[in-house]
Amino acid sequence: MKKTLLLAAILMGTAACGPKDGIRTIRTTTQTEADLGKIKEIDGPVTVRLLCKNDYPDTLYPVQMHTPCGCTEVRFDRKPVAPGEDEVLEVTYNPAYRPGPMMESIDVYYANSPVRSRNFVIKGEVIGYKHPIEEDRPYAFGEGLYLSHKVLHFGTKGAGQTGEMFFRHGNGNKKKATVTFDIPEEWQPYLRMRQPGKMKADERDTLHVKFTMPSPADTVEFVIQPRVNGVPTAEVLTVKAFPKVLAKD
């Protein structure tokens, strides 16, 4: 009976020492990488708490933090960290659209301290998933075709100047389809892009488009008719460009 009570007390004590908010805690150093393990993209951002002991003989005074990627957010207290105490960083990593191995850096800067900065690294592997086609190709043109743009805008161009851009397209049908874009004959010498052709069910791709401003340069606006299996879509893709106005002497 005494052993049972003792074991129960130990278990209760262990649970009390764990994080009450459910955030995973990782003890790390500036020489080691905090391994977040496998991160499921579909589950959204993951938060961990990093603990790093101040091994210096003097107090650290954190004043600023920097991460090079917007996918990583760090919260920390700008309170002094005495020798032997832990500096606490609460790190949230957003795995959206970042499948595969990940490694992100965190720099903490100090004032009036034995060191100017310390660098921390988190790593892991993002397990991606196939996003709904509407997420990055939000425009439904009809016949199951989805595009990222409704207007291809090449801005201001002088005669003979070439602009380029990318746009995404996808076959939202549950079966194969042939996708083509009808470029007006008079604009074919100026607009260059490949034809998607046959696409698998739910296949997505990106097209590289180049447009050269004709001479004499004038305001450009024309439409491209997409077709799926030869059938024109309800929506059309518009191309726009404006002439560059030369400064007068």
C-alpha positions in Angstrom: 0.0 0.0 0.0 2.8 2.4 0.9 4.6 1.6 -2.4 1.4 2.4 -4.3 1.0 5.7 -2.5 4.6 6.6 -3.1 4.3 5.8 -6.8 1.2 7.9 -7.1 2.9 10.8 -5.4 5.9 10.6 -7.8 3.6 10.5 -10.8 1.7 13.6 -9.5 4.9 15.4 -8.9 6.1 14.6 -12.4 2.9 15.8 -14.0 3.1 19.0 -11.9 6.6 19.7 -13.3 5.4 19.5 -16.9 4.1 22.5 -18.9 0.6 23.3 -17.9 -0.2 24.9 -21.2 0.7 21.8 -23.2 3.6 23.4 -25.1 6.5 21.1 -25.7 9.7 22.2 -24.0 13.2 21.6 -25.6 16.4 22.3 -23.7 19.0 23.5 -26.2 22.3 25.4 -26.5 23.8 27.6 -29.2 25.9 24.7 -30.4 22.9 22.3 -30.9 19.8 22.3 -33.1 16.4 22.0 -31.5 14.8 19.1 -33.4 11.0 19.6 -33.8 10.8 16.2 -35.5 8.0 15.6 -38.1 5.6 18.4 -38.5 2.3 17.8 -40.3 1.5 20.8 -42.5 -2.2 20.1 -42.3 -2.1 20.6 -38.5 -1.0 24.2 -38.9 1.6 26.1 -36.9 3.5 24.3 -34.2 4.8 26.0 -31.0 7.7 24.9 -28.8 9.5 26.4 -25.8 13.3 26.6 -26.0 15.3 26.7 -22.8 18.9 27.8 -22.9 21.0 28.2 -19.8 23.2 31.3 -19.3 26.6 29.8 -18.9 28.4 33.1 -18.7 29.6 34.6 -15.4 27.5 37.7 -15.9 23.9 38.5 -16.5 22.5 38.6 -20.1 20.2 41.5 -21.0 18.2 40.6 -24.1 17.0 43.6 -26.1 16.1 42.4 -29.6 15.3 39.2 -31.6 15.6 38.5 -35.4 14.5 35.6 -37.6 15.2 35.7 -41.3 11.9 33.9 -42.3 8.4 35.1 -41.7 7.5 31.5 -41.1 9.1 31.7 -37.6 7.6 33.8 -34.8 9.4 34.1 -31.5 8.1 35.5 -28.2 10.5 36.3 -25.4 10.7 38.4 -22.2 13.2 41.2 -22.3 14.1 40.5 -18.7 17.7 39.9 -17.4 18.9 36.3 -17.4 21.2 35.7 -14.4 24.1 33.3 -14.6 22.8 29.7 -14.3 19.3 30.7 -15.2 17.4 29.7 -18.3 16.5 32.1 -21.2 13.1 31.1 -22.5 12.1 31.5 -26.1 8.6 30.5 -27.3 8.9 29.7 -31.0 6.0 29.2 -33.4 6.8 27.7 -36.8 4.3 27.9 -39.7 4.8 24.9 -42.1 2.3 26.2 -44.7 3.5 25.5 -48.2 7.0 24.4 -46.9 7.1 20.6 -47.4 10.3 18.7 -46.7 13.3 19.3 -44.4 13.3 22.7 -42.6 15.9 24.6 -40.7 15.4 28.1 -39.3 17.7 30.4 -37.4 16.9 32.7 -34.5 19.2 35.5 -33.3 18.9 37.1 -29.9 20.8 40.3 -29.3 21.9 41.7 -25.9 23.1 45.0 -24.4 25.7 45.4 -21.6 26.2 41.7 -21.6 29.2 39.3 -21.8 28.1 38.4 -25.4 26.6 40.5 -28.2 24.3 37.9 -29.6 23.4 34.2 -29.4 22.1 32.1 -32.3 19.5 29.3 -32.0 18.4 26.8 -34.6 15.3 24.8 -35.0 15.0 21.9 -37.5 12.5 19.3 -38.5 10.7 17.8 -41.5 7.4 19.1 -42.8 5.0 16.4 -44.0 3.1 18.2 -46.7 -0.4 17.6 -48.1 -2.2 18.5 -51.3 -4.0 21.8 -50.9 -7.4 22.6 -52.4 -6.8 24.0 -55.9 -8.7 27.2 -55.0 -6.1 28.2 -52.4 -3.5 29.5 -54.9 -5.6 29.4 -58.1 -8.7 31.2 -56.8 -10.4 32.1 -60.1 -12.8 29.5 -61.5 -12.9 30.2 -65.3 -15.4 27.4 -66.0 -15.1 23.9 -67.4 -13.0 23.0 -64.3 -10.2 25.4 -65.1 -8.7 27.4 -62.2 -6.2 30.3 -62.6 -4.2 32.5 -60.2 -4.9 35.7 -62.3 -7.8 37.2 -64.2 -5.5 40.0 -65.6 -2.0 39.7 -66.8 -0.7 43.2 -66.2 2.7 44.0 -67.6 2.8 47.6 -66.3 4.4 50.5 -68.2 6.6 49.6 -71.1 8.4 51.5 -73.9 8.2 50.3 -77.5 10.3 47.1 -77.9 10.6 46.5 -74.1 9.7 43.1 -72.8 8.0 42.2 -69.5 7.5 38.8 -68.1 5.5 37.2 -65.3 4.2 33.8 -64.1 0.7 32.6 -63.5 -0.6 29.4 -62.1 -3.3 27.2 -63.7 -4.9 23.9 -62.8 -7.3 21.2 -64.1 -9.9 20.9 -61.4 -11.7 18.1 -63.2 -11.7 14.5 -61.9 -10.4 13.3 -65.3 -7.8 14.3 -67.9 -8.4 17.4 -69.9 -6.7 19.3 -72.7 -6.2 23.0 -71.8 -5.3 25.6 -74.4 -5.2 29.4 -74.5 -6.4 31.2 -77.7 -4.1 34.2 -78.3 -5.5 36.7 -80.9 -3.5 36.3 -84.1 -2.4 39.9 -84.2 -0.9 39.6 -80.7 0.9 36.3 -81.2 4.2 38.0 -82.3 4.2 40.0 -79.0 2.9 37.5 -76.4 4.9 34.3 -75.9 3.7 31.4 -73.7 3.5 27.6 -74.0 0.2 25.8 -74.2 -0.6 23.6 -71.2 -1.9 20.8 -73.4 -3.0 17.6 -71.7 -3.4 17.7 -68.0 -4.1 15.0 -65.5 -7.0 15.2 -63.1 -6.3 17.8 -60.4 -2.9 18.6 -62.1 -1.4 22.1 -61.4 1.2 23.9 -63.3 2.8 27.4 -63.8 3.1 29.3 -67.0 5.9 31.7 -67.9 4.6 34.6 -70.1 6.6 37.2 -72.0 5.1 40.3 -73.6 6.9 42.8 -75.8 5.4 46.2 -76.3 4.7 46.9 -80.0 5.9 50.0 -81.8 4.5 52.5 -81.8 3.7 52.0 -78.2 0.1 52.5 -77.2 -2.2 51.3 -74.5 -2.7 47.5 -74.8 -5.7 45.6 -73.7 -6.9 42.3 -75.2 -8.3 39.0 -74.1 -7.1 35.4 -74.3 -9.8 32.7 -74.5 -9.0 29.6 -72.5 -10.5 26.3 -73.7 -10.9 23.0 -72.0 -11.3 20.0 -74.4 -12.0 22.6 -77.0 -14.9 24.2 -75.1 -14.4 27.9 -74.4 -14.6 28.9 -70.7 -17.1 31.4 -69.4 -14.3 33.7 -68.2 -11.5 35.2 -70.3 -8.0 36.2 -69.4 -7.1 39.8 -70.0 -3.7 41.2 -71.0 -2.9 44.8 -70.2 0.1 47.2 -70.7 0.6 50.9 -70.8 3.0 53.0 -72.9 5.9 54.7 -71.3 5.5 58.5 -71.5 8.8 60.1 -72.5 9.8 63.2 -70.5 9.7 66.4 -72.5 12.8 68.6 -72.7 
